[in-house]
Amino acid sequence: MSATVAVPIKQPRVSLGAFTQIEMVVTVAIVGILASIAYPAYVNQVIKGNRSAAQQFMLDIANAQAQYQIDARAYSNVIGPGGLGLSPTNAAASNYTFAIALTAGPPPGYVITATPTGRQAQDNALTLDSAGSKAPANKW
């Protein structure tokens, strides 16, 4: 008599197409490293963009001062109504405070100062005078 032995048949493994836990950990680590590199660069670009808006507004003030000086034979230290009649853009107004200091001369002149506030505070104050001198030079 012969005995029959039942041999289990091996079923092929079916891949479900899911990620393993180690693959997920590696992916999250790579994304974290890329984010830690990209975020500071993003913050620097935002600061540069805000600085550019402030510089543009300062140049607008300088142009308005030239026109005001022709009409009134003097410079104005008032940026808004009753003076130059200007108002900064949202990007400039929310990140900088602007002031105009008049100099007696001779010749009479002015110095426009933009002082950074809030998140922009890590940036330097910007100045522009009636002679066209801009400071700090590395920020213009």
C-alpha positions as CSV (number, residue, x, y, z in Angstrom):
1,M,0.0,0.0,0.0
2,S,1.3,3.4,-0.8
3,A,0.6,6.3,1.4
4,T,-0.2,9.6,-0.1
5,V,1.3,12.6,1.5
6,A,-0.5,15.9,1.1
7,V,2.0,18.6,0.1
8,P,0.8,22.1,0.7
9,I,0.9,24.2,-2.4
10,K,2.7,27.5,-2.0
11,Q,0.6,30.4,-3.0
12,P,2.5,33.3,-4.7
13,R,2.7,36.4,-2.6
14,V,0.4,39.1,-3.8
15,S,1.8,42.6,-3.5
16,L,-0.7,45.1,-2.3
17,G,1.3,48.0,-3.6
18,A,1.6,49.7,-0.1
19,F,4.6,51.4,1.3
20,T,6.5,49.8,4.1
21,Q,7.1,51.6,7.3
22,I,10.8,52.1,6.5
23,E,10.0,53.6,3.1
24,M,7.7,56.1,4.8
25,V,10.3,57.1,7.4
26,V,12.9,57.6,4.7
27,T,10.5,59.7,2.7
28,V,9.5,61.9,5.7
29,A,13.1,62.4,6.6
30,I,14.0,63.5,3.0
31,V,11.0,65.9,2.9
32,G,12.1,67.3,6.3
33,I,15.7,67.9,5.1
34,L,14.5,69.6,2.0
35,A,12.1,71.8,4.0
36,S,14.8,72.8,6.4
37,I,16.9,74.0,3.5
38,A,14.1,75.7,1.6
39,Y,12.4,77.6,4.4
40,P,15.2,80.0,5.3
41,A,15.7,80.8,1.6
42,Y,11.9,81.6,1.4
43,V,12.1,83.9,4.4
44,N,15.0,85.8,2.9
45,Q,13.1,86.3,-0.4
46,V,10.1,87.6,1.5
47,I,12.3,90.1,3.4
48,K,13.9,91.2,0.1
49,G,10.5,91.7,-1.5
50,N,9.3,93.8,1.5
51,R,12.5,95.8,1.4
52,S,12.0,96.4,-2.3
53,A,8.5,97.7,-1.7
54,A,9.9,100.1,1.0
55,Q,12.6,101.3,-1.3
56,Q,10.1,102.0,-4.1
57,F,8.0,104.0,-1.7
58,M,11.1,106.0,-0.5
59,L,11.8,106.8,-4.2
60,D,8.2,107.9,-4.6
61,I,8.7,110.3,-1.6
62,A,11.9,111.7,-3.1
63,N,10.1,112.4,-6.4
64,A,7.2,114.0,-4.5
65,Q,9.7,116.1,-2.5
66,A,11.2,117.4,-5.8
67,Q,7.8,118.5,-7.0
68,Y,6.8,120.0,-3.6
69,Q,10.0,121.9,-3.5
70,I,9.3,123.5,-6.9
71,D,5.9,124.6,-5.7
72,A,6.6,125.6,-2.1
73,R,10.3,126.5,-2.2
74,A,10.8,124.1,0.7
75,Y,10.6,120.4,1.5
76,S,7.8,118.8,3.5
77,N,8.2,116.5,6.5
78,V,4.6,115.2,6.1
79,I,4.2,112.1,4.0
80,G,0.4,112.0,4.0
81,P,-2.4,114.5,3.4
82,G,-1.4,118.1,4.1
83,G,2.1,117.4,2.9
84,L,3.2,115.1,0.0
85,G,-0.2,113.3,-0.2
86,L,1.4,109.9,-0.4
87,S,0.5,106.6,1.3
88,P,2.6,103.5,1.3
89,T,1.5,100.2,-0.2
90,N,0.4,97.4,2.1
91,A,3.7,95.6,1.9
92,A,5.6,98.7,2.8
93,A,3.2,100.0,5.5
94,S,2.9,96.7,7.3
95,N,6.7,96.1,7.5
96,Y,8.2,99.6,7.8
97,T,7.6,103.0,9.4
98,F,8.6,106.0,7.3
99,A,9.8,109.4,8.5
100,I,11.2,112.5,6.9
101,A,13.8,114.7,8.7
102,L,14.4,118.1,7.2
103,T,17.9,119.6,7.2
104,A,18.4,123.4,7.4
105,G,21.3,123.5,5.0
106,P,22.6,125.3,3.1
107,P,21.3,123.9,0.9
108,P,18.2,122.7,2.6
109,G,17.5,119.0,2.3
110,Y,15.8,116.0,3.8
111,V,16.5,112.4,4.9
112,I,13.9,109.7,4.4
113,T,14.2,106.8,6.9
114,A,12.4,103.5,6.7
115,T,12.6,101.5,9.9
116,P,11.7,97.8,9.7
117,T,9.0,96.5,12.1
118,G,7.6,93.0,12.9
119,R,9.1,90.1,11.1
120,Q,11.1,92.6,8.9
121,A,12.9,93.9,12.1
122,Q,15.9,91.7,11.3
123,D,16.6,93.8,8.3
124,N,18.5,97.2,8.5
125,A,16.9,100.6,8.5
126,L,17.0,102.3,5.1
127,T,17.8,105.9,4.4
128,L,17.7,108.1,1.3
129,D,18.6,111.8,1.4
130,S,18.0,114.7,-0.9
131,A,21.4,114.3,-2.6
132,G,20.4,110.7,-3.6
133,S,22.7,109.0,-1.1
134,K,21.3,105.6,-0.1
135,A,22.3,103.6,3.0
136,P,23.2,100.9,3.8
137,A,24.8,100.5,0.4
138,N,24.6,96.6,0.5
139,K,20.7,96.7,0.9
140,W,20.0,99.0,-2.1
